[in-house]
Amino acid sequence: MKHLLVHIGTGKTGSTAIQQALSQSEAQLRLQGVHYWGLNLEGADNSNRFPWQDQSGTGELQKLNDNVASRQLEEALMDALDRLPNGATAVWSNESIYERPGAYLSLLQGLQSEQVKCTIIAYARSHRDYIGSAYKQWGIKHKTYRGPILGFSDWVVARRNFLSYGVKLAQWDATFTDRFRIFNYDTIDDVVKHFNTFLPAGSDLTPGSHQRVNRSPGPGILALYALHNSQFKEPVTPEAMVNFLKQYSRVRQSQPVPAIQSLFPSTAQLDEAERVLKEDAELVNSLLRRHGQPAIGQGKADAGVPTRNHDEITSDVLAALMHIIIGQNQRIIQLEQALLGKEMG
C-alpha cells in the first residue's frame, strides 16, 4: 500500500511553514520512506515533466482550464505513484489546491484504490483573521488584479467568492468524507508539529515553531507596497517591491514626518492662535484706523480649513512622491545599463 498525503490549504494557515519544514527535512524524511513532492509536484519522480512542475509554477498551472490541468496532473501523478516504492508515503502541499475543486476532486478521488490510500488535509481559521491577513497578502503586497489598490471593504466585496473558502471545502468534505480531515488553525500552537502527526511514526520535521513564516510588514512598509503597486495597471508580485526596497536599505530608519493635520489647522486651532496674538492684532488695527483703513479680520473666509480631508491630502502627496521615486528608479536603472554597456564595449 502506498499513501498519498495531500495538504490542500487553506491560505494563511501556516502552509508556508509546513512547506519549509518539509523541504528542510526532505533528505531525512526520504530515509524514513517519506517523499516530499513540493508545491507543484516538482519533487516527484517523473520521466517527463510539465512546465508548471516547479516551485514557482502555480501561476502556470492556474492558467490552464480545469480539463487540461486535470489531465496533465493525472499524467504526472500516475507516473510518480508508479515510481513510488511500496509502503512509502508521498506528501504534496499547496494551499491553492482547495480553491480549485474542478481540477482536483475527481482526479484525487480516482487515485484511491487497493494500492493507494489518499488522505486530504485542510486547516481553517476565523474569517475575521483570515480576511485581514489575506487582504494584506493578496490585496496589497501581491496585487492579483488590475487597476489601483482597492480599499479593504471594496476588495472584500470584489473577492467575496475567493474569500468564501467554506464553500470550496464543503465540496472536498462531501467527496472524500472520512478521508478528508479539517482542523481549526486558531486552536493549534504549532501547525508544523500538528502536521507532523500525519507522517509515519519516527518521521520528524525540522524542530521549532514555524507557523509565522509570512509575517506582514509594518504599517509604513505595507503602505509603501500599496502606493507602489497602485502605480501599475497590471497585477504586481511582491518581488517588485522587495527588489525596490533593497536599493534603499535605510527606509525603515527614516525620520518621521509631521502629521498632515498639523499642517492644516482647524477652525478651533486658528481661534486659539488668534487669541494668543490678540494684543498684536489690536495694535495693528489702531495703526490701520489712524491711516483710514478698515480693521483686519473683518468678513474674511476661514483660510485655514482645507477643502479636502486630511486622509485625501495624505494620499495625494504620497502618490505623487511614489510616482517621482518610481520614475527616478527607472532612470537610474537605465543609466546603470548604459554605463555597463559602455564598459563592456
Sequence and secondary structure as in RCSB ss.txt:
>XXXX:A:sequence
MKHLLVHIGTGKTGSTAIQQALSQSEAQLRLQGVHYWGLNLEGADNSNRFPWQDQSGTGELQKLNDNVASRQLEE
ALMDALDRLPNGATAVWSNESIYERPGAYLSLLQGLQSEQVKCTIIAYARSHRDYIGSAYKQWGIKHKTYRGPIL
GFSDWVVARRNFLSYGVKLAQWDATFTDRFRIFNYDTIDDVVKHFNTFLPAGSDLTPGSHQRVNRSPGPGILALY
ALHNSQFKEPVTPEAMVNFLKQYSRVRQSQPVPAIQSLFPSTAQLDEAERVLKEDAELVNSLLRRHGQPAIGQGK
ADAGVPTRNHDEITSDVLAALMHIIIGQNQRIIQLEQALLGKEMG
>XXXX:A:secstr
 EEEEEEEE TTSSHHHHHHHHHHTHHHHHHTTEEE  SSSTTS  SS  TT STT HHHHHHS HHHHHHHHHH
HHHHHHHHS TT EEEEE TTSTT HHHHHHHHHHH SSSEEEEEEEEE  HHHHHHHHIIIIIIISB SSSS  
 HHHHHHHTHHHH HHHHHHHHHHHHGGGEEEEEGGG S HHHHHHTTS TT    SS  TT S    HHHHHHH
HHHHHT SS B HHHHHHHHHT TTGGG      HHHHS  HHHHHHHHHHTHHHHHHHHHHHHHTT   TTSS 
   SS SS HHHHHHHHHHHHHHHHHHHHHHHHHHHHHHHHHHH 
